Amino acid sequence: MSIENLQKSRPVKTKTKAKHKVNKRHSSPYFHIGMGLFLLLVMFLGFWSSYFSAVLPGREMEASTGGVPAVIHIHGLVFVGWFLLYMYQSILIFKKKIITHNKIGRYGMFLGAAVFITGLLVLFFQQYKLISDGDRTLTEGTFGTVGVWMQMLSFAVLLFLGYKKRRLPESHNRYMLFATIVIMPAALVRTLSLDFIRNSISIPSPLFFGLLILAVVWIHDYYTLRKIHKVTLIGTGLLIIDMALLYMGFA
């Protein structure tokens, strides 16, 4: 074969323009750090009087003699750990320490499992105590009980999907955000019930404030992506169902 024919037989490489423009917009790490700080603040404010103040060094003896059961201590420790983990993981992404973020995330799944288990244990403990004390029958507070069950189930589903989509940052960070938000209603209700907050602002209900939190997430989505991410839609649906059941059960 001649050199001329050989050259003609070689495939000619041509540059083609991409048919679609790549969307370079991403979730802002500042947003997730801000949400982490906000959720931590709500948690500490909400449970300060009912838990955190009871385990201060000066009141440790009172708590150990029956003031706060062991299951509540374990539950509180695990939940605080989860919120701190979410905050720390957001900071690692901000600092672009992706490898460290991924390594910690694998172990974080065990903490997430502990959140689910201890959440259910506290539910069983509280229901048993109310029934044994005669404050509630087995059929009373059905909506509230189902609401807590749904809340923990939503957390487990969002946590699993977040881990499954760990290689897709835009989906992963939203799943983890909503997994953290769905376990906030109890702290949110207690925070809004504080005297200095009730006397400062007028809020129709915790459900309304929960919708405001969702609105912030939606605005962030539209600002960064020019659309509402499908994970945000999934998380919104689960959170609305959870809040509605809890509201009907404890209103």
C-alpha positions as CSV (number, residue, x, y, z in Angstrom):
1,M,0.0,0.0,0.0
2,S,1.4,3.4,-1.0
3,I,2.0,6.1,1.6
4,E,-0.7,8.2,-0.2
5,N,-3.3,5.5,0.2
6,L,-2.3,4.9,3.8
7,Q,-2.9,8.5,4.7
8,K,-6.3,8.5,3.0
9,S,-7.3,5.4,5.0
10,R,-6.6,7.0,8.4
11,P,-9.6,8.4,10.2
12,V,-9.7,12.2,10.2
13,K,-10.2,13.7,13.7
14,T,-12.5,16.7,13.6
15,K,-13.3,19.0,16.5
16,T,-17.0,19.2,17.3
17,K,-18.7,21.7,19.4
18,A,-20.7,20.5,22.4
19,K,-24.4,20.5,21.7
20,H,-25.3,21.5,25.2
21,K,-23.9,24.1,27.4
22,V,-22.5,22.8,30.7
23,N,-24.2,24.3,33.7
24,K,-21.3,25.4,35.9
25,R,-23.5,26.5,38.7
26,H,-23.1,24.5,41.9
27,S,-24.5,24.6,45.5
28,S,-22.7,27.2,47.5
29,P,-20.7,25.7,50.4
30,Y,-21.5,28.9,52.3
31,F,-25.2,27.9,52.1
32,H,-24.6,24.4,53.7
33,I,-22.3,25.8,56.4
34,G,-25.0,28.5,57.2
35,M,-27.7,25.8,57.3
36,G,-25.5,23.7,59.6
37,L,-25.1,26.6,62.0
38,F,-28.8,27.4,61.9
39,L,-29.8,23.8,62.6
40,L,-27.3,23.5,65.4
41,L,-28.6,26.7,67.0
42,V,-32.2,25.5,66.8
43,M,-31.3,22.2,68.4
44,F,-29.4,23.7,71.3
45,L,-32.1,26.4,71.9
46,G,-34.9,23.9,71.7
47,F,-33.5,21.3,74.0
48,W,-31.6,23.6,76.4
49,S,-34.2,23.8,79.1
50,S,-35.4,20.1,78.8
51,Y,-32.1,18.4,78.4
52,F,-28.8,20.4,78.0
53,S,-29.3,22.5,81.2
54,A,-30.0,19.2,83.1
55,V,-26.6,17.7,82.3
56,L,-24.5,20.7,83.2
57,P,-21.7,19.8,85.7
58,G,-23.5,21.4,88.6
59,R,-26.6,19.3,88.0
60,E,-25.0,16.0,87.0
61,M,-25.9,14.3,90.2
62,E,-29.6,15.2,89.8
63,A,-29.6,13.8,86.3
64,S,-27.9,10.6,87.3
65,T,-30.5,9.9,90.0
66,G,-33.4,9.6,87.5
67,G,-33.8,13.1,86.2
68,V,-32.7,12.1,82.7
69,P,-32.9,8.3,81.7
70,A,-29.9,6.7,80.0
71,V,-31.7,6.3,76.7
72,I,-32.2,10.0,76.5
73,H,-28.5,10.6,77.2
74,I,-27.5,8.3,74.4
75,H,-30.1,9.7,72.0
76,G,-28.9,13.3,72.8
77,L,-25.3,12.4,72.3
78,V,-25.9,10.7,69.0
79,F,-28.1,13.5,67.6
80,V,-25.6,16.2,68.7
81,G,-22.9,14.2,67.0
82,W,-24.9,14.0,63.8
83,F,-25.5,17.8,63.6
84,L,-21.8,18.4,64.3
85,L,-20.9,15.9,61.6
86,Y,-23.0,17.6,59.0
87,M,-21.4,20.9,60.0
88,Y,-17.9,19.5,59.8
89,Q,-18.5,17.8,56.5
90,S,-19.8,21.1,55.0
91,I,-16.6,22.8,56.2
92,L,-14.4,20.1,54.6
93,I,-16.2,20.7,51.3
94,F,-15.6,24.4,51.6
95,K,-11.9,23.7,52.2
96,K,-11.9,21.3,49.2
97,K,-10.7,18.4,51.4
98,I,-12.8,15.9,49.4
99,I,-10.7,12.8,50.3
100,T,-11.1,13.5,54.1
101,H,-14.8,14.3,53.5
102,N,-15.3,10.9,51.8
103,K,-13.4,8.9,54.5
104,I,-15.4,10.5,57.3
105,G,-18.6,10.0,55.4
106,R,-18.2,6.3,55.4
107,Y,-18.0,6.2,59.2
108,G,-20.7,8.8,59.4
109,M,-23.2,6.2,58.1
110,F,-22.8,4.3,61.3
111,L,-23.6,7.4,63.2
112,G,-26.7,7.9,60.9
113,A,-27.8,4.3,61.8
114,A,-27.4,5.2,65.5
115,V,-29.6,8.3,64.9
116,F,-32.3,6.0,63.5
117,I,-32.1,3.4,66.2
118,T,-31.9,5.8,69.2
119,G,-34.8,7.8,67.7
120,L,-37.0,4.8,67.7
121,L,-35.9,3.7,71.2
122,V,-36.8,7.1,72.6
123,L,-40.2,6.9,70.9
124,F,-40.8,3.5,72.5
125,F,-39.6,4.8,75.9
126,Q,-41.8,7.9,75.8
127,Q,-44.9,5.9,74.7
128,Y,-44.4,3.3,77.3
129,K,-43.9,5.9,80.1
130,L,-47.1,7.8,79.0
131,I,-49.2,4.7,78.9
132,S,-47.8,3.2,82.2
133,D,-48.4,6.5,84.0
134,G,-51.9,6.6,82.7
135,D,-51.5,9.8,80.8
136,R,-52.3,8.2,77.4
137,T,-54.0,5.0,76.1
138,L,-52.5,2.9,73.3
139,T,-54.8,4.5,70.7
140,E,-54.3,8.1,71.8
141,G,-51.8,10.3,70.0
142,T,-51.9,8.1,66.9
143,F,-51.0,10.9,64.5
144,G,-48.1,12.1,66.6
145,T,-46.7,8.5,67.0
146,V,-47.1,7.9,63.2
147,G,-45.5,11.3,62.6
148,V,-42.4,10.3,64.6
149,W,-42.2,6.9,62.9
150,M,-42.5,8.7,59.5
151,Q,-39.9,11.2,60.6
152,M,-37.3,8.5,61.4
153,L,-38.2,6.5,58.2
154,S,-37.7,9.6,56.1
155,F,-34.3,10.1,57.7
156,A,-33.3,6.6,56.9
157,V,-34.5,6.8,53.3
158,L,-32.7,10.2,52.7
159,L,-29.5,8.9,54.4
160,F,-29.5,5.8,52.2
161,L,-30.1,7.7,49.0
162,G,-27.4,10.3,50.1
163,Y,-24.9,7.5,50.4
164,K,-25.9,5.9,47.2
165,K,-25.5,9.2,45.3
166,R,-22.2,10.1,47.1
167,R,-20.5,10.5,43.7
168,L,-23.0,13.1,42.6
169,P,-22.4,16.1,44.8
170,E,-25.5,18.1,43.8
171,S,-27.7,15.2,44.8
172,H,-25.6,14.0,47.8
173,N,-25.5,17.3,49.6
174,R,-29.2,17.8,49.3
175,Y,-30.0,14.4,50.5
176,M,-27.8,14.9,53.6
177,L,-29.3,18.4,54.2
178,F,-32.9,17.1,54.1
179,A,-31.9,14.1,56.3
180,T,-30.8,16.6,58.9
181,I,-33.8,18.8,58.5
182,V,-36.4,16.0,58.9
183,I,-35.2,15.2,62.4
184,M,-35.6,18.9,63.5
185,P,-39.3,19.3,64.1
186,A,-39.1,18.5,67.9
187,A,-36.3,21.0,68.4
188,L,-38.1,23.6,66.2
189,V,-41.3,23.3,68.2
190,R,-39.5,23.8,71.5
191,T,-37.5,26.7,70.1
192,L,-40.6,28.5,68.9
193,S,-42.1,27.9,72.3
194,L,-39.4,29.8,74.2
195,D,-40.7,33.0,75.9
196,F,-38.3,35.4,74.4
197,I,-39.1,34.2,70.9
198,R,-42.9,34.1,71.4
199,N,-42.8,37.6,72.8
200,S,-40.6,38.9,69.9
201,I,-42.2,37.5,66.8
202,S,-45.7,36.2,65.9
203,I,-45.6,32.9,64.1
204,P,-48.8,31.2,63.1
205,S,-47.4,27.7,63.8
206,P,-44.2,25.6,63.6
207,L,-45.6,24.2,60.4
208,F,-45.5,27.7,58.9
209,F,-41.9,28.2,60.0
210,G,-41.0,24.8,58.6
211,L,-42.3,26.0,55.2
212,L,-40.1,29.1,55.5
213,I,-37.1,26.8,55.9
214,L,-38.1,25.0,52.8
215,A,-38.6,28.3,50.9
216,V,-34.9,29.2,51.7
217,V,-33.8,25.8,50.2
218,W,-35.9,26.4,47.1
219,I,-34.6,29.9,46.6
220,H,-31.0,28.6,46.9
221,D,-31.8,26.0,44.3
222,Y,-33.2,28.4,41.8
223,Y,-30.4,30.9,42.4
224,T,-27.6,28.4,41.9
225,L,-29.2,26.0,39.4
226,R,-32.0,28.1,37.8
227,K,-34.3,25.2,38.7
228,I,-35.5,23.2,41.7
229,H,-33.4,20.1,42.0
230,K,-35.4,16.8,42.1
231,V,-33.8,15.9,45.4
232,T,-35.2,19.1,46.9
233,L,-38.7,18.0,45.6
234,I,-38.3,14.6,47.2
235,G,-37.1,16.1,50.5
236,T,-39.9,18.7,50.5
237,G,-42.6,16.1,50.0
238,L,-41.3,13.9,52.9
239,L,-40.8,16.9,55.2
240,I,-44.3,18.2,54.6
241,I,-45.8,14.8,55.3
242,D,-43.8,14.5,58.5
243,M,-44.7,18.0,59.8
244,A,-48.4,17.6,58.9
245,L,-48.6,14.3,60.9
246,L,-46.8,15.7,63.8
247,Y,-48.9,18.9,63.8
248,M,-52.1,16.9,63.7
249,G,-50.9,14.6,66.5
250,F,-49.6,17.3,68.9
251,A,-51.6,20.4,68.0
